[in-house]
Amino acid sequence: MKLKGIGAAEGIAVARLWHMEVVDLSVSHREGCDPERESKRFADAQHTAADELTALYETTRQEDADAAMIFDIHRMMLEDLDFCEGVSGLVAGGCNAEWAVEQTGNMLHDMFQAIDDETMRARAADVKDVAGRVIRILKGIDEGAGLPHEPTIVVAEDLLPSQTVALDKRYVVGCVTKNGSVTSHSAILARSMGIGCIVGLGEAFQYIPKDGIMAIDGATGEVIVDPNEAEISEYAGKRKAFEEQKILLHQYFDKEAVTKGGHHVEVCANIGSVKDAEEAKKAGADGVGLFRSEFLYLESADFPSEEVQFQAYKKVLEIFSPKRVIVRTLDLGSDKQAPYFHIPPEENPAMGYRAIRICLDQPEIFRTQLRALLRASVYGNLHIMFPMITSVTQVMKTKELLASLKAELKAEGVPVSDGIKIGVMIETPAAVVMSDELAKLVDFFSIGTNDLTQYTLAADRMNAKVSNIFNAEDPAIRRMIEITARNAHAAGIWVGICGEAGANTNLTSFFMENRIDELSVAAASILKVRRAVCES
């Protein structure tokens, strides 16, 4: 039987399946408890959880320092003010510690889950992991996976990061989950461990038996339950080819991305943090094509200060200097927001109060970010990009504010680079239609194919019922890209792609035909895309 999930980590495997034991973390709600006693129980459990996370960090760091940072994030979540105050408030009201932790964890989980961003939604699993760890300790349950000592494909409704890192690489050759996403920390850990991972199997998960043989392809998301001899032989061949391709792909690490016709392309990385920048550098990125600066806000309990932002931008610029780093200014809205923004819910948040609209409407927030960027500009090759542009007026107002802040900083004796480049994201049909005029005002375009696809095809990117319509390969999207590229080049500026379509090698030849100058993708896709360009 063939099932289909989402490929989250490349890898081919045929092995016996093994269901991860589900630990009973259910809790009952008790009232009239002694607040002092329950508060101490929570504090003790916190302390034990911190020790466990430190041990996990040290174990993981020996093989993958970047992956180990996940457990640093968990330690921070364990001490997060919202988490601690949420539990303390319920305990103070006479509730038992287990229930208080569960309720607070659920609240934070739902908050992250509601954000229209894959990376931030993945944090929901981390909250669940941290809360579950504390509840397990409060219930006196020991930690341990108990895996069989033979080649195994682990099957679970979901895999928490701590469960994933506990897997023994000597025996675990793959994992399949009902839930999860490609950006979850469990998927990241699976990739760092070099094991195939398929997530989001959904309702098809019910057809996986309790025992038996399974074949998986972590790239395509294909799962075969009880494969026959021909299918086993086919997967053995696929695994051999996969290992050979990994070796061949490495030759593109230091190779320039140039088509057979001589067109040179920059293959850059999409990042959201300093840690991402370090990973992208190791992956061979030609620069940063998209630094999603909103993560500095989403990961903060309050508006990040100018100094905090300055330090983050400075570090990323230094990591990649002299290569360019494109920082997208704040792109938040009611579908992706930090609670302290107090943006009310909207009927249609994708088309509502977000991105440049917030920044121009609340200039005090925008000023802080732009000042931090300008201060950091002397530490590398900074490009600033404005999102969700729909008019020439928005660009002119933004450039005026930037110019005034630059003059303000120079008057204060703060050095600012004179080589900063300005660009806009082309992610609305309005921006495409006006791209000939917009090109006169900026130094570059970057096409955000995710939003451009949903706005052009009127297909909500988050709605599974129209997922068959949401397609960046649609002729209408191709035409939008053609128009944008033509107008950019006519005005003498360069144009890139920074949406998910940039990593779609089915579109690489099309991009090259339209002389796209840059493709910005996830770090894991850089070598694959570079090879596709060279073969075009």
DRENNUZA-806442 format. One line per 4 residues: number of its first residue (from 1); for each residue x, y, z of C-alpha. Coordinates in nm, 4 decimals, always signed. Layout:
<sites>
NUM = X Y Z | ...
</sites>
This chain:
<sites>
1 = +0.0000 +0.0000 +0.0000 | +0.1346 +0.3423 -0.0991 | +0.0766 +0.6434 +0.1259 | +0.1810 +1.0060 +0.0807
5 = +0.3151 +1.2503 +0.3330 | +0.5473 +1.5514 +0.3214 | +0.9164 +1.4874 +0.2641 | +1.0992 +1.6647 +0.5486
9 = +1.4478 +1.5105 +0.5395 | +1.6025 +1.3290 +0.2456 | +1.6814 +0.9633 +0.2903 | +1.5777 +0.6260 +0.1473
13 = +1.5103 +0.3314 +0.3759 | +1.3483 -0.0125 +0.3887 | +1.3151 -0.1553 +0.7380 | +1.0836 -0.2875 +1.0056
17 = +0.8522 -0.0209 +1.1445 | +0.8320 +0.0519 +1.5162 | +0.5690 +0.2644 +1.6872 | +0.7027 +0.5130 +1.9395
21 = +0.5443 +0.4409 +2.2752 | +0.3004 +0.7141 +2.3761 | +0.3677 +0.8362 +2.7301 | +0.0540 +0.9115 +2.9290
25 = +0.0811 +1.2835 +3.0034 | -0.2887 +1.3319 +3.0776 | -0.3588 +1.5397 +3.3869 | -0.6602 +1.6004 +3.6084
29 = -0.7745 +1.9359 +3.7351 | -0.7650 +1.9664 +4.1125 | -0.8761 +2.2744 +4.3008 | -0.8106 +2.3864 +4.6549
33 = -0.4442 +2.2855 +4.6407 | -0.1810 +2.4496 +4.8585 | -0.0305 +2.7233 +4.6339 | +0.3019 +2.7166 +4.8173
37 = +0.3374 +2.3390 +4.7802 | +0.2357 +2.3364 +4.4128 | +0.4661 +2.6293 +4.3408 | +0.7591 +2.4365 +4.4918
41 = +0.6674 +2.1227 +4.2931 | +0.6718 +2.3296 +3.9731 | +1.0051 +2.4920 +4.0635 | +1.1620 +2.1525 +4.1385
45 = +1.0305 +2.0093 +3.8108 | +1.1672 +2.3127 +3.6260 | +1.5087 +2.2533 +3.7795 | +1.5060 +1.8834 +3.6827
49 = +1.3894 +1.9686 +3.3297 | +1.6725 +2.2208 +3.2948 | +1.9250 +1.9536 +3.3971 | +1.7800 +1.7108 +3.1411
53 = +1.7939 +1.9723 +2.8654 | +2.1549 +2.0554 +2.9545 | +2.2420 +1.6865 +2.9225 | +2.0630 +1.6664 +2.5854
57 = +2.2470 +1.9788 +2.4701 | +2.5862 +1.8325 +2.5615 | +2.5066 +1.4966 +2.3994 | +2.3879 +1.6571 +2.0753
61 = +2.6706 +1.9136 +2.0662 | +2.9292 +1.6388 +2.0325 | +2.7962 +1.5582 +1.6858 | +2.6125 +1.8720 +1.5706
65 = +2.6589 +2.2044 +1.7517 | +2.3893 +2.3729 +1.5436 | +2.1296 +2.1055 +1.6206 | +2.2203 +2.1283 +1.9883
69 = +2.0997 +2.4889 +1.9916 | +1.7443 +2.3532 +1.9810 | +1.7824 +2.2466 +2.3426 | +1.9153 +2.5898 +2.4320
73 = +1.5886 +2.7249 +2.2923 | +1.3985 +2.4762 +2.5083 | +1.5845 +2.5933 +2.8177 | +1.4880 +2.9504 +2.7366
77 = +1.1250 +2.8465 +2.6864 | +1.1362 +2.6740 +3.0247 | +1.2289 +3.0070 +3.1836 | +1.0112 +3.2218 +2.9557
81 = +0.8224 +3.4896 +3.1473 | +0.4887 +3.4115 +2.9787 | +0.5250 +3.0421 +3.0619 | +0.6336 +3.0952 +3.4230
85 = +0.3769 +3.3668 +3.4985 | +0.0999 +3.1637 +3.3353 | +0.1725 +2.8624 +3.5565 | +0.2261 +3.0744 +3.8691
89 = -0.1027 +3.2564 +3.8197 | -0.3017 +2.9317 +3.7994 | -0.1157 +2.7754 +4.0917 | -0.1791 +3.0864 +4.3018
93 = -0.5506 +3.0298 +4.2398 | -0.5332 +2.6862 +4.4037 | -0.4816 +2.4645 +4.0969 | -0.2416 +2.1690 +4.0867
97 = +0.0924 +2.2235 +3.9101 | +0.0362 +1.9595 +3.6378 | -0.2883 +2.1198 +3.5227 | -0.1359 +2.4700 +3.5379
101 = +0.1549 +2.3591 +3.3161 | -0.0793 +2.1871 +3.0696 | -0.3128 +2.4875 +3.0420 | -0.0275 +2.7367 +3.0007
105 = +0.1454 +2.5131 +2.7477 | -0.1770 +2.4760 +2.5480 | -0.2268 +2.8524 +2.5425 | +0.1249 +2.9201 +2.4137
109 = +0.1016 +2.6249 +2.1707 | -0.2200 +2.7628 +2.0195 | -0.0665 +3.1103 +1.9914 | +0.2280 +2.9802 +1.7879
113 = +0.0049 +2.7457 +1.5861 | -0.2107 +3.0404 +1.4727 | +0.0844 +3.2270 +1.3181 | +0.0918 +3.2197 +0.9371
117 = +0.4564 +3.1229 +0.9174 | +0.5945 +2.7686 +0.8994 | +0.8980 +2.8426 +1.1141 | +0.6996 +3.0045 +1.3936
121 = +0.4262 +2.7396 +1.3830 | +0.7025 +2.4845 +1.4327 | +0.7671 +2.6461 +1.7723 | +0.4308 +2.5066 +1.8828
125 = +0.5915 +2.1614 +1.8951 | +0.8727 +2.2997 +2.1085 | +0.6256 +2.4449 +2.3590 | +0.4489 +2.1084 +2.3685
129 = +0.7811 +1.9354 +2.4281 | +0.8825 +2.1665 +2.7131 | +0.5408 +2.1505 +2.8848 | +0.5283 +1.7727 +2.8380
133 = +0.8738 +1.7346 +2.9912 | +0.7678 +1.9251 +3.3042 | +0.4414 +1.7275 +3.3316 | +0.6287 +1.3963 +3.2936
137 = +0.8615 +1.4959 +3.5771 | +0.5696 +1.6069 +3.7952 | +0.4031 +1.2687 +3.7325 | +0.7225 +1.0804 +3.8160
141 = +0.7592 +0.9135 +3.4750 | +1.1129 +0.8206 +3.3630 | +1.2414 +0.9300 +3.0241 | +1.3489 +0.6656 +2.7723
145 = +1.2718 +0.5539 +2.4176 | +1.3447 +0.1783 +2.4465 | +1.4145 +0.1274 +2.0743 | +1.4822 -0.2204 +1.9350
149 = +1.8417 -0.2945 +1.8327 | +1.7834 -0.3515 +1.4614 | +1.7327 -0.1245 +1.1561 | +1.4075 +0.0538 +1.2311
153 = +1.1725 +0.3144 +1.0864 | +1.0144 +0.4988 +1.3791 | +0.6433 +0.5746 +1.3482 | +0.4637 +0.8275 +1.5711
157 = +0.1749 +1.0714 +1.5679 | +0.4375 +1.3375 +1.6314 | +0.8015 +1.3350 +1.7322 | +0.9160 +1.5887 +1.9863
161 = +1.2722 +1.7211 +1.9495 | +1.3830 +1.5448 +2.2684 | +1.2441 +1.2152 +2.1355 | +1.4179 +1.2613 +1.8012
165 = +1.7593 +1.3309 +1.9500 | +1.7211 +1.0222 +2.1726 | +1.6958 +0.7990 +1.8643 | +1.9982 +0.5763 +1.8135
169 = +2.1451 +0.6493 +1.4696 | +2.2977 +0.3027 +1.4569 | +1.9505 +0.1520 +1.4277 | +1.7025 +0.4236 +1.3293
173 = +1.7067 +0.4642 +0.9505 | +1.3944 +0.6797 +0.9129 | +1.0890 +0.8275 +1.0804 | +0.7278 +0.8868 +0.9762
177 = +0.4758 +1.1048 +1.1603 | +0.1073 +1.1840 +1.1300 | +0.1611 +1.5505 +1.2174 | +0.4539 +1.7930 +1.1957
181 = +0.6076 +2.0195 +0.9310 | +0.9310 +2.0468 +0.7337 | +1.0436 +2.3343 +0.9575 | +0.9795 +2.1586 +1.2886
185 = +1.2819 +2.1089 +1.5087 | +1.2311 +1.7329 +1.4867 | +1.2664 +1.7547 +1.1083 | +1.5770 +1.9718 +1.1496
189 = +1.7271 +1.7166 +1.3874 | +1.6424 +1.4313 +1.1482 | +1.8242 +1.6159 +0.8688 | +2.1280 +1.6753 +1.0902
193 = +2.1259 +1.3063 +1.1888 | +2.1097 +1.2061 +0.8234 | +1.7924 +0.9980 +0.8505 | +1.4940 +1.0159 +0.6169
197 = +1.1901 +1.1877 +0.7650 | +0.8319 +1.2116 +0.6401 | +0.5779 +1.4290 +0.8233 | +0.2140 +1.5310 +0.7795
201 = +0.0792 +1.1908 +0.6772 | -0.2585 +1.2980 +0.8143 | -0.5522 +1.0586 +0.7841 | -0.3401 +0.8124 +0.5866
205 = -0.1529 +0.7435 +0.9116 | -0.4326 +0.5070 +1.0194 | -0.3313 +0.2585 +0.7461 | +0.0104 +0.1967 +0.9014
209 = -0.0050 -0.1421 +1.0806 | +0.1273 -0.2150 +1.4272 | +0.4130 -0.4205 +1.2840 | +0.5694 -0.5036 +0.9495
213 = +0.8077 -0.3738 +0.6846 | +0.8000 -0.0201 +0.5429 | +0.9818 +0.1639 +0.2653 | +1.0175 +0.5434 +0.2711
217 = +1.1529 +0.8203 +0.0484 | +1.2201 +1.1292 +0.2598 | +1.2511 +1.3488 -0.0490 | +0.9149 +1.2683 -0.2089
221 = +0.7187 +1.1841 +0.1064 | +0.6282 +0.8406 -0.0332 | +0.5592 +0.5594 +0.2145 | +0.5079 +0.1970 +0.1083
225 = +0.3552 -0.0332 +0.3686 | +0.4501 -0.4005 +0.3321 | +0.6483 -0.3547 +0.0065 | +0.6789 -0.6539 -0.2290
229 = +1.0109 -0.7875 -0.3574 | +1.0066 -0.5635 -0.6651 | +0.9457 -0.2531 -0.4529 | +1.2194 -0.3500 -0.2069
233 = +1.4596 -0.3924 -0.4984 | +1.3497 -0.0573 -0.6424 | +1.4158 +0.1192 -0.3113 | +1.7557 -0.0456 -0.2777
237 = +1.8427 +0.1044 -0.6149 | +1.7038 +0.4439 -0.5116 | +1.9104 +0.4383 -0.1928 | +2.2295 +0.3614 -0.3868
241 = +2.1548 +0.6440 -0.6330 | +2.0763 +0.8811 -0.3433 | +2.4125 +0.8159 -0.1766 | +2.5925 +0.8661 -0.5084
245 = +2.4072 +1.1940 -0.5670 | +2.5119 +1.3264 -0.2258 | +2.8744 +1.2753 -0.3202 | +2.8258 +1.4371 -0.6622
249 = +2.6343 +1.7325 -0.5160 | +2.9213 +1.8341 -0.2901 | +3.1281 +1.9327 -0.5947 | +2.8959 +2.2352 -0.6321
253 = +2.9918 +2.3787 -0.2926 | +3.2552 +2.6192 -0.4312 | +3.1277 +2.6257 -0.7875 | +2.9741 +2.9408 -0.9389
257 = +2.6149 +2.9078 -1.0557 | +2.6463 +2.9789 -1.4286 | +2.4156 +2.8435 -1.6984 | +2.5447 +2.6743 -2.0113
261 = +2.4632 +2.9995 -2.1906 | +2.6839 +3.2008 -1.9548 | +2.4178 +3.3613 -1.7321 | +2.5502 +3.4034 -1.3770
265 = +2.3142 +3.3568 -1.0818 | +2.3657 +3.4218 -0.7114 | +2.2326 +3.1330 -0.5012 | +2.1610 +3.2861 -0.1612
269 = +1.9917 +3.1798 +0.1617 | +1.6661 +3.2635 +0.3359 | +1.7328 +3.3069 +0.7080 | +1.5575 +3.4216 +1.0252
273 = +1.8391 +3.4485 +1.2800 | +2.2125 +3.4734 +1.3390 | +2.2203 +3.0948 +1.3827 | +2.0546 +3.0522 +1.0422
277 = +2.3201 +3.2801 +0.8920 | +2.5983 +3.0607 +1.0286 | +2.4300 +2.7496 +0.8839 | +2.3832 +2.9210 +0.5477
281 = +2.7509 +3.0162 +0.5367 | +2.8489 +2.6540 +0.6034 | +2.6097 +2.5437 +0.3279 | +2.7925 +2.7596 +0.0716
285 = +2.5440 +3.0450 +0.0254 | +2.6495 +3.3324 -0.2016 | +2.4878 +3.5718 +0.0460 | +2.1578 +3.6289 +0.2228
289 = +1.8672 +3.6891 -0.0117 | +1.6091 +3.7205 +0.2648 | +1.6642 +3.7933 +0.6336 | +1.3172 +3.7710 +0.7874
293 = +1.3659 +4.0380 +1.0527 | +1.0238 +3.9769 +1.2094 | +1.1710 +3.6833 +1.4014 | +1.3515 +3.9350 +1.6206
297 = +1.0055 +4.0544 +1.7209 | +0.8318 +3.7181 +1.7398 | +1.1005 +3.5789 +1.9703 | +1.0857 +3.8782 +2.2047
301 = +0.8494 +3.9457 +2.4948 | +0.8438 +4.3165 +2.4038 | +0.9505 +4.5448 +2.1203 | +1.3196 +4.4653 +2.0580
305 = +1.5323 +4.7718 +2.1234 | +1.7439 +4.9477 +1.8647 | +2.0552 +4.8011 +2.0285 | +1.9222 +4.4424 +2.0232
309 = +1.8359 +4.4725 +1.6544 | +2.1652 +4.6445 +1.5743 | +2.3646 +4.3592 +1.7282 | +2.1715 +4.0948 +1.5297
313 = +2.2087 +4.2770 +1.1956 | +2.5757 +4.3499 +1.2678 | +2.6559 +3.9838 +1.3339 | +2.4865 +3.8617 +1.0163
317 = +2.6565 +4.1294 +0.8065 | +2.9945 +4.0361 +0.9545 | +2.9373 +3.6663 +0.8898 | +2.8780 +3.7259 +0.5180
321 = +3.0932 +4.0320 +0.4489 | +3.1663 +4.1291 +0.1750 | +2.8736 +3.9319 +0.0300 | +2.5368 +4.1013 +0.0358
325 = +2.2760 +4.0575 +0.3063 | +1.9187 +4.1556 +0.2213 | +1.7173 +4.2419 +0.5310 | +1.3423 +4.2486 +0.4836
329 = +1.1902 +4.5076 +0.7122 | +0.9225 +4.4086 +0.9613 | +0.6588 +4.1836 +0.8023 | +0.4018 +4.1232 +1.0730
333 = +0.0230 +4.1304 +1.0701 | -0.2750 +3.9791 +1.2447 | -0.1857 +3.6374 +1.0971 | +0.1745 +3.6602 +1.2187
337 = +0.2127 +3.8856 +1.5174 | +0.3750 +3.9373 +1.8510 | +0.1110 +3.9762 +2.1256 | +0.2513 +4.3098 +2.2422
341 = +0.1597 +4.4677 +1.9063 | -0.2082 +4.4390 +2.0086 | -0.3291 +4.3998 +1.6507 | -0.6970 +4.2964 +1.6598
345 = -0.8119 +3.9848 +1.4703 | -0.9189 +4.0440 +1.1100 | -1.1574 +3.8700 +0.8726 | -0.8884 +3.8391 +0.6065
349 = -0.5466 +3.8990 +0.7670 | -0.3501 +3.8161 +0.4497 | -0.4985 +4.1277 +0.2919 | -0.5183 +4.3343 +0.6076
353 = -0.3069 +4.5407 +0.8425 | +0.0437 +4.4047 +0.7912 | +0.4029 +4.4642 +0.6838 | +0.4758 +4.8064 +0.5312
357 = +0.1237 +4.9201 +0.6199 | +0.1978 +4.8825 +0.9913 | +0.5408 +5.0400 +0.9557 | +0.4148 +5.3538 +0.7811
361 = +0.1178 +5.3780 +1.0161 | +0.3331 +5.3355 +1.3285 | +0.6580 +5.5121 +1.2323 | +0.8005 +5.4958 +1.5858
365 = +0.8344 +5.1171 +1.5430 | +0.9759 +5.1547 +1.1931 | +1.2254 +5.4243 +1.3005 | +1.3806 +5.1926 +1.5588
369 = +1.4378 +4.9192 +1.3031 | +1.5702 +5.1503 +1.0333 | +1.8115 +5.3217 +1.2737 | +1.9447 +4.9813 +1.3800
373 = +1.9912 +4.8800 +1.0162 | +2.1665 +5.2041 +0.9250 | +2.4040 +5.1723 +1.2214 | +2.4864 +4.8138 +1.1229
377 = +2.5442 +4.9041 +0.7562 | +2.9161 +4.9797 +0.8046 | +2.9837 +4.6169 +0.9025 | +2.9023 +4.4593 +0.5675
381 = +2.7137 +4.4800 +0.2399 | +2.3623 +4.5789 +0.3494 | +2.0576 +4.5763 +0.1245 | +1.7227 +4.6832 +0.2743
385 = +1.4012 +4.5433 +0.1283 | +1.0422 +4.6578 +0.1916 | +0.7590 +4.3979 +0.1903 | +0.3956 +4.4037 +0.0790
389 = +0.4412 +4.7013 -0.1543 | +0.1358 +4.7974 -0.3608 | +0.2140 +5.1545 -0.4672 | +0.4833 +5.4017 -0.5652
393 = +0.3745 +5.6283 -0.2782 | +0.4673 +5.3662 -0.0179 | +0.8189 +5.3397 -0.1564 | +0.8668 +5.7176 -0.1719
397 = +0.7500 +5.7645 +0.1889 | +0.9778 +5.4866 +0.3090 | +1.2810 +5.6259 +0.1251 | +1.2124 +5.9722 +0.2688
401 = +1.2047 +5.8325 +0.6224 | +1.5239 +5.6365 +0.5597 | +1.7017 +5.9460 +0.4255 | +1.5974 +6.1581 +0.7246
405 = +1.7183 +5.8916 +0.9696 | +2.0481 +5.8634 +0.7866 | +2.0978 +6.2410 +0.8209 | +1.9936 +6.2194 +1.1876
409 = +2.2536 +5.9524 +1.2661 | +2.5310 +6.1348 +1.0817 | +2.4463 +6.4501 +1.2805 | +2.4920 +6.2385 +1.5962
413 = +2.8333 +6.1343 +1.4716 | +2.7246 +5.7753 +1.3989 | +2.8863 +5.6290 +1.0843 | +2.6483 +5.5045 +0.8135
417 = +2.7459 +5.3362 +0.4872 | +2.6817 +5.5258 +0.1657 | +2.6587 +5.1980 -0.0255 | +2.3248 +5.0699 +0.1086
421 = +2.0985 +4.9358 -0.1657 | +1.7197 +4.9609 -0.1502 | +1.4748 +4.7084 -0.2918 | +1.1127 +4.6000 -0.2738
425 = +0.9376 +4.2665 -0.2646 | +0.7162 +4.1973 -0.5614 | +0.4470 +3.9861 -0.3983 | +0.1216 +4.1533 -0.5002
429 = -0.0383 +4.1809 -0.8435 | -0.0389 +4.5595 -0.7914 | +0.3402 +4.5577 -0.7569 | +0.3733 +4.3561 -1.0771
433 = +0.1470 +4.5943 -1.2686 | +0.3442 +4.8922 -1.1336 | +0.6856 +4.7277 -1.1610 | +0.7964 +4.9557 -1.4454
437 = +0.7424 +5.2604 -1.2191 | +0.8736 +5.0937 -0.9038 | +1.1939 +4.9970 -1.0847 | +1.2792 +5.3662 -1.1234
441 = +1.2877 +5.4094 -0.7438 | +1.4894 +5.1082 -0.6234 | +1.8073 +4.9092 -0.6841 | +1.6539 +4.5628 -0.7022
445 = +1.3379 +4.3513 -0.6940 | +1.2847 +4.0259 -0.5077 | +0.9796 +3.8254 -0.6078 | +0.8008 +3.6662 -0.3133
449 = +0.6332 +3.3765 -0.4902 | +0.4401 +3.2524 -0.1861 | +0.2192 +3.5594 -0.1469 | +0.2251 +3.6443 -0.5165
453 = +0.0782 +3.3005 -0.5896 | -0.1999 +3.3272 -0.3315 | -0.2969 +3.6805 -0.4309 | -0.2853 +3.6145 -0.8054
457 = -0.4745 +3.2839 -0.7953 | -0.7073 +3.3882 -0.5094 | -0.6003 +3.0714 -0.3260 | -0.5271 +3.0973 +0.0461
461 = -0.1865 +2.9352 +0.0969 | -0.3032 +2.8046 +0.4359 | -0.6247 +2.6438 +0.3083 | -0.5800 +2.2744 +0.2284
465 = -0.9028 +2.2704 +0.0257 | -0.7499 +2.4962 -0.2400 | -0.3979 +2.3530 -0.2239 | -0.4493 +2.2112 -0.5739
469 = -0.4983 +2.5685 -0.6990 | -0.2065 +2.7211 -0.5067 | +0.0677 +2.6423 -0.7574 | +0.3718 +2.8575 -0.8321
473 = +0.4089 +2.6765 -1.1667 | +0.0724 +2.8096 -1.2858 | +0.0905 +2.9978 -1.6201 | -0.0462 +3.3113 -1.4513
477 = +0.2429 +3.3144 -1.2013 | +0.4936 +3.2542 -1.4788 | +0.3532 +3.5542 -1.6623 | +0.3757 +3.7685 -1.3465
481 = +0.7429 +3.6748 -1.3122 | +0.8091 +3.7450 -1.6820 | +0.6581 +4.0945 -1.6558 | +0.8530 +4.1758 -1.3396
485 = +1.1856 +4.0530 -1.4783 | +1.1372 +4.2388 -1.8060 | +1.0589 +4.5682 -1.6319 | +1.3457 +4.5286 -1.3854
489 = +1.6045 +4.4667 -1.6539 | +1.4670 +4.7456 -1.8733 | +1.5331 +4.9843 -1.5839 | +1.8820 +4.8423 -1.5264
493 = +1.8172 +4.6753 -1.1909 | +1.8511 +4.3108 -1.0908 | +1.5705 +4.0756 -0.9893 | +1.5638 +3.7727 -0.7616
497 = +1.3250 +3.5064 -0.6320 | +1.2961 +3.4574 -0.2558 | +0.9792 +3.2466 -0.2225 | +0.9571 +2.8684 -0.2001
501 = +0.9492 +2.8465 -0.5803 | +1.3170 +2.9417 -0.5872 | +1.4060 +2.5884 -0.4748 | +1.1687 +2.4236 -0.7235
505 = +1.4085 +2.2852 -0.9832 | +1.1156 +2.2304 -1.2214 | +1.1177 +2.6096 -1.2587 | +1.4937 +2.6679 -1.2797
509 = +1.5066 +2.6658 -1.6610 | +1.2124 +2.9079 -1.6725 | +1.3904 +3.1413 -1.4308 | +1.7054 +3.1280 -1.6414
513 = +1.5114 +3.2013 -1.9612 | +1.3900 +3.5190 -1.7911 | +1.7411 +3.6071 -1.6723 | +1.6566 +3.5928 -1.3028
517 = +1.9708 +3.7161 -1.1259 | +1.9316 +3.5604 -0.7827 | +1.7616 +3.2592 -0.6242 | +1.7275 +3.2689 -0.2464
521 = +1.6380 +2.9368 -0.0839 | +1.6654 +2.7374 +0.2381 | +2.0264 +2.6490 +0.3217 | +1.9580 +2.2785 +0.2625
525 = +1.8585 +2.3491 -0.1009 | +2.1584 +2.5634 -0.2031 | +2.3700 +2.2929 -0.3682 | +2.0697 +2.1352 -0.5408
529 = +1.9687 +2.4705 -0.6897 | +2.3260 +2.5572 -0.7881 | +2.3512 +2.2308 -0.9784 | +2.0168 +2.2942 -1.1512
533 = +2.1403 +2.6361 -1.2667 | +2.4657 +2.4918 -1.4012 | +2.2704 +2.2266 -1.5922 | +2.0270 +2.4811 -1.7458
</sites>
